[in-house]
Amino acid sequence: MRSKPELHDTFRRAGAIVEVEAPAGGPAWVVTDDALAREVLADPRFVKDPELAPESWRGVDDGLDRPVPELRPFTIIAVDGEDHRRLRRVHAPAFNPRRLAERTDRIAAVAGRLFGELADASDRSGEPAELIGGFAYHFPLLVICDLLGVPVTDPAMAREAVGVLKALGLGSPQDEKNGGGGAEEAGPDTSALVALLSTAVRASAEDGPPSMTRVLRERATAEFGSVSDDQLIYMITGLIFAGHDTTGSFLGFLLAEVLAGRLAPDADDTAVTRFVEEALRHHPPVPYTLWRFAATELRIGGVLLPRGAPVLVDIEGINTDGRHHEEPHEFRPQRPSNRKLTFGDGPHYCIGEQLAQLESRTMIEVLRTTFPAARLALPYDELRWTRTGAQTARLTELPVWLR
């Protein structure tokens, strides 16, 4: 597997906060120092408000979340201050570790079914199973949908449709992409997914099995006085997108490390947890935070930033900073310190961390117990990964013999 970019080391040598040219144009600043990064992520003067972004930035294509105004108050990643704290209070009970742990058997069943289907297909074709498209992204998508009560049966359709819903909801310039063409060029039909989301929302208002969506409805009603079906659909759409895309990227790397034989066959729960923690440090799926903007002119790290200054934190660079980790570019599950920024820090610390950790440990357990002979179909060093812009890193393929 090719090494991560040396750009992070270059940034770090240039200083704790470095001015760069933003991919969408104009100046931006990258924070490379751990202590300064945590200061920035906790500072209320750095906000997620997309209205502070440069006028030329158009939406998700530029790494910018720009929700439609009437639904922005229900978008946990795009609001700050008290609005964000209220949404955290709505979402946090749904991600309670004890509540999630109660669903471990269901999560394991999803993993077992997907692995089993891939193994059977591999047996029939005589070709190795492909675990990136076939498992790494489908597994967390099916898990979050199950937790929310969304009856998804076709994860490939749902994954494509969620991507389009995300783009439409956060302001991607679809009209420009489509060249002014007709509906046939507008992307996949999302009506089936919307119908599934509506099913989950309706069920959350009725007696029946509990779901995350019901918790969200109850907590949002308590917090805001009422919540409409459209607002609830918007909230769960955001969770589905966030709950599978970056997690899927990480699970691909984690599977590669496990299948390369880097986890001892007799590793206990503690060792597995440390293995996952090291993989999260070494393979953060998102190398940089989402954009923050200076709400006012301010000085930080000795640098004067103008109002509206776009700022990123270099997660991957800080995770591989030799001042915090001995031999930082080596994968070493036994290292004594697992200090990392993979899930961010401060008020916007990833609310789905516990779920991602549980999915990772459960996936490993199912793979080791059900398919103990699983191994890579090509040498680890020949695996390749890619990255689009400053966002998610992912393996391009992961061929595996499961049996």
N, C-alpha and C positions, 0 to 999 in steps of 0.2 A: 504494500500500500504506500503510495507516494506521501511524502511528508507534508505537513501543513505549511502555509506560506511563510517566508521569512519576513514578510511585511510587518508582522507583529513586533519582531525584534527591532526592525528599523524604526517603527513608531516609538518604542520604549527608549531607544537611544536618543531620540530627538527631544524627549522631555515627558513630564507627567501629563501635559495636555498639549496637543499638537494640532496646528491649523492645516487643513487639507482642502482639496477641491471636492465638493460633494458630487456623487454620480449624477444627480439631477441638475448640477450647475450651481456655482456660487461657493462661498467659503463655508466650511464646517469645521468642527473641532472634535478630536478623538481623545478620550481620557485613557491613559495607559497605566496609571498607577493605582494599586488596589485601594489604598486609604482614600485617595482623592475620588476614586470611582464611587465608593460607598458614601462619601460626603455629597457628591452630586446626586446620587440616587435618593438620598434622604432629604435633599434641600427643596423646600416648597417653591423656590424661585425657578426651578426647572420643571416645566410642565409638558403635558402631552397634547395640549391644545393645537389642533392642526391649523387653526386660523393664523397662528404665528409663523407658519412655514412660508418660505419664499413663494411669491405669486406664481412662479414658473413650475412649481412642483404640483403634479396633477393628481396623485392618489397612490394606490398601492404599488403601481409600477415604479414609483420612486421611494418605496419603503415607507409610505406615509398612510396612516389610518385617517380617513376622512369620512366619518359616518354621516348619514343624512341627519340634518339638524334635529328633527323631531324625535329621532331615536337615539341620539348621542347620549342622553342621560342614562340609558340602559346599556351602555357599552363600557365595560369595566376597564378596558385597556386605553380608553381615550378621554377619561375624565380625571380630575384631580381634586385635592382638598376634601371638603366635606361630601361632595357628590361621590367621590371615589370611596370614601369611608362608608357611606350608606350602601353602596353596591357590594362592598366587601362583606358587610353585615348580612346582606341578602344571600350571597354566594357561599360564605364560609361554612354554614351548617351542612350544605350538600357535599362538601369535601372533607367533612369530619373524619379523621383517621379511623375511628371505631366504626363509623357507618360504612366506610369503604372496605374495611377488613371483613365485614359481614358478607361482602359480595365476592370474596376470594374464590369460592368454588365456581361461581358463574363465570368469573374472569378466566379461570383455569379451563373451564369447559370450552370457551371460545377459542383459546389457544390450541387445545387438543383437537378440536374439530378442524381448524385451519391446517395445522400440521398434518393431520391424518389425510385430509383431502389432497394436499400437495404430495404426500408420500405415495398415495394410491395412483395419482396421475403420473408420478415419476416412474413407478413400477410398470405402468402400461406403456409409457413412451420409451422407456429405456434412457431417458435424459434426466439430468439432475433437476431437482426442484429449484425454482427461482424465488428466493425469500424476500427480495426487496418489494417488488410489485405484488407478489403473492401472499406475503405475510406481514412484513414490517409496517406497512401503512394500513392494511385491512384490519389487523388485530386491534390497535387502539381505536380505530373508527367504530368497529363493532362493539367494543367495550363501552365507549362513551355513549353510543346510541342506546345500548342496553340499559345503562345506568339512568339515562334520561327517559326511558320508556318509549323510544322511537323505534318502531318495528322495521328496521332495515334488513332486507334479505339479499340485496345486491350491493355489496360494498363498493364495487367498481363504479356503478352508476352514482351512488351517493357521494363518493369522493370527488368525482368530476363536477357534480352539481353543486356541492358545497363550495368548491373553488369559485364557481361562477357567482353564486350568491354572495360570497365574501367580496368579490370584485365589485359587484353591483352595489352592495351595501356600503362599501367604504370608498366609493368614488373613483373607480378605475375608468379611464376614458374609453368606454366601450364603443361609443359612436365613431371615434377616430380609428379605433382598431378595425371596425367593421367596414371602414371606407364608405360609410353612408349606404351600405347595402341593406337588403331586406332582412326579414326575420330569420331566413335560413342561415344567415351568417352570424347570428347573435349568440351562438354557443349552444350547449346542450340544453334540452328542455328540463327545467327544474320543477315542473308542476308536480311530478310524482313525489319528489322529496318534500316539497311544501305540504303535500297531502299527508305524508308521514309525520311531519312536524306538527301539523294540526291535530292529528290523531293523538299524539302524546299530550298536547296542550289540553284537548278536551278531556282526556282521561284523568288529567291532573286535578280536574274540578269535580271528579266523581269518586265514589267509594271504590276501592280496589287496591291492588298491590302498590306499595309506596314506590316512588321514583324520585330522582333528583328534580324533575320538573315540578312535581308536587311540592317539594321543599321550597323551590324557587318561588312558586306561586304564593305559598303561605307566607314566606319571609318578605316578598315584595309587597304583598297586601298589608302586612304589618308595618312595613317601613314607609310605604307611599300612600297607604289608604286604599289603593286599588291598583290593579295591573290588567291591561287589556291583553287579549289573545295575541295581537300583533306584537306587542311589546315583549311578551313571553317568548314568542317564536324567535324574535330577534336575539334575545338573550341566549336561547339554547343553540341557535345557529352559530353564534360566536363561540360557545363552548365546544361544539362539535368540531369546528375548524381548528381551534387552538388545542383541542384534546387529541388530535390525531396527526397533524402535519409535522410539528417539531418532534413529537414523541416518535412518530414513525421514522424520522431521520435518525434519531438516536438509537432506536432499537436495531436498525440495520448495522450500525457500528458495533453495538453490544453483541449481537449474534455473531459477527465476524470474530470478535475477541474470544468468545466462548468456543466457537467451532475450530478456532486455531489451536485449541488445547491449553489456553492460558488460565483456565479455571480448573483446579484439581478435581478429579472425579468424586473424591470424598469430602469436598468442601462443605462445611456446615453453614447454617443460616447466617452466622456472623461473617464468615468468609465471603459468602455470596453478596451480602450487603456491602462489604468493603470493595468487592469487585465492581459492583454497580457504581459506587461512589467514584472510584478511580476512572471508570469509563465516562462518567458524566464530566469529570475534570478534563480528561484527555480528548473527548469527542463531543464538545458542546455543539448541539445541532444548530444553534444560532450564534455565530461568532461575535456579533455586536448586539447591543440592546436596540430596541426600537428608538426612534428619534425622540429626544427631549428638546425643548426650546426655552431659551432664557426669557422669562416673563418681563424682565427689566434689565437695564444695563447693570452688570455686576462684574466683580473681580474674583477669580478663583484660580488657585494654583499659580498666582502671580501673573495671570493673563486677564486683560480687560475684555469682556465679551459684550457686544452690543445687544440691545433688545431684539429678540427673535433669533438669536444665534442658534443654529442647529448643532446638537451635541450627541455624540455616540460614546458609549463605554465599550472598550475593547475586551469583551469577555474572554475570548480565546487567548489573547495575548496575556491577560492577567492570570488566567488559569495555567499558563506555561511560563510564568515568571520565575526565573531561577532563584530569586530572593525568597520565595515561599516554598519552592519544591526542588529538592535535589534531583538532578538529571530530569528536568521538567518535561522533556520531549519523549521520555521513555514511559511505557505503560507498566506501572508497578503497583499492583493492588495492595501490597503490604506496606506502602509508604505510611509513615505515622501521621501525616497531616493531609486532610482532604479539603482544605480551605479552597473554595471555588466560588465563581460568580455565575454558574450555569443558569440558575433560576433567578438571577438578579439580586436585588437588595432593596431595602427601604419599603415605602408604602405599596409599590407595585410588584413586590416579590411574588413570584408565580404562585397563584392559588392552587394550581394543579400539581404541585410537586409531589405530594403524597400519592396521588393516583399514578403518576409516572413511575415512581419508585415501586409501587405495588405491582404494576403491569410488568416491569422489568424483572423483578424477583420471581413472579409467577410464571412468566414465559420461560425463564431459565429452568425452573423446577419441572415444568411440563416437558421441556425438550430433553432434559437429562433422564427423567424417569421413563418416558414413553419411547424415546428414540436414542438410546444410549450409544448406538453406533454412528450417529450423525457426524458428518465430517465435511469439510470444504471440498468442492470438486476441482479446485485449482489452488495453487499456492497462495498463502496470505499476501505475500509481497506483490502478487499480480492483481489484487483487487484495486479498483480505481474509484475515486470519488470526485464529485463535481460540486460547484457552488454557483448560484445565480446571484450576481451582484454582491451585496454585503449581507445577504440573508442566508437561508438554510443551506447547510452542507449535507450531502447525502451520497451514499454509495450508489454507483450506477447499476450494479448487479451483484448478486450474491448466490451463485450456483452451489447447491449443497446436495449431497447424497444423504437422505434421512435414514435409510435402512441399509 
